[in-house]
Amino acid sequence: MTESGFTLRSTRRPRSTNRRATATRAFLHDLATGWDGSRILVIAHLANRWALGHLLTGTPLEERALTAE
């Protein structure tokens, strides 16, 4: 944890879309338990955006990857 209270994490190797969705699910769980009611800013890769869309709206990952928003 940094001085400002933020945790910085770095992933140096690419992840598959399914692995990224699994990691994003864990991230959302951490947010719900540790930051409930707080405003946050998420800066991430496009694959994380697809994973968020999949987890929050049920959009299939394959559809996200094909439309490449």
N, C-alpha and C positions, 0 to 999 in steps of 0.2 A: 504494500500500500504506500502511496506517495504521501508527501507532506499535506497535499490538498485533500486527501482522503480517497483518491481514485486508485484503482488497481490497474496497472498496465500489464498487458499480456501480449506476447509476440509469438506468432506462428510462422516459422520460416519455411515450412514445406507445404506444398499445395494439398488440399483435401478434396476428396470426391464430394459431389453434391449431397449424397446421402449422409456422409460423415459430417459435413458441415451442418446439415439439418439436425443431426443428433447433438452436436455441440451447441447449436443455437437453442435447442430445447432446454438444455442444461442452463444456458445463459438466462433464458426467460424465467426458469425456476428460481435462479439466484436473485433475479430482479424482484420477483414477486415476494420472496421471503425477506430480502434485505433492504429493498428500496421502495416498498409499497407506499404509494401516495407521493412519491418524489418525481420530479421532472428530470428526465435523463436525455442525453444525446448519444446516439449510437453512430459511430463512424466505422464502416466495414466495407467489405468487398461485395460485388454484385451477387455472388453466391449466397452471402448472408441475407441479402434482401429477398432472394428467392426463397430461402429457408423460412424467413419471417412470414412471407406471404403464404407459404405452405402451412405453417403451423397455426397462423392466426385466422386464415380464411378457408383453409382446406384445399387450396389450389394444388393440383398434383405437381410435383417437382418437374416431371417430364414436360408438362405444359409450360411451366415457367421458362425452362431452358430453351424450348422451341420458339417462344415468342420473344425472348431476350429483350425485355423491357429496358 
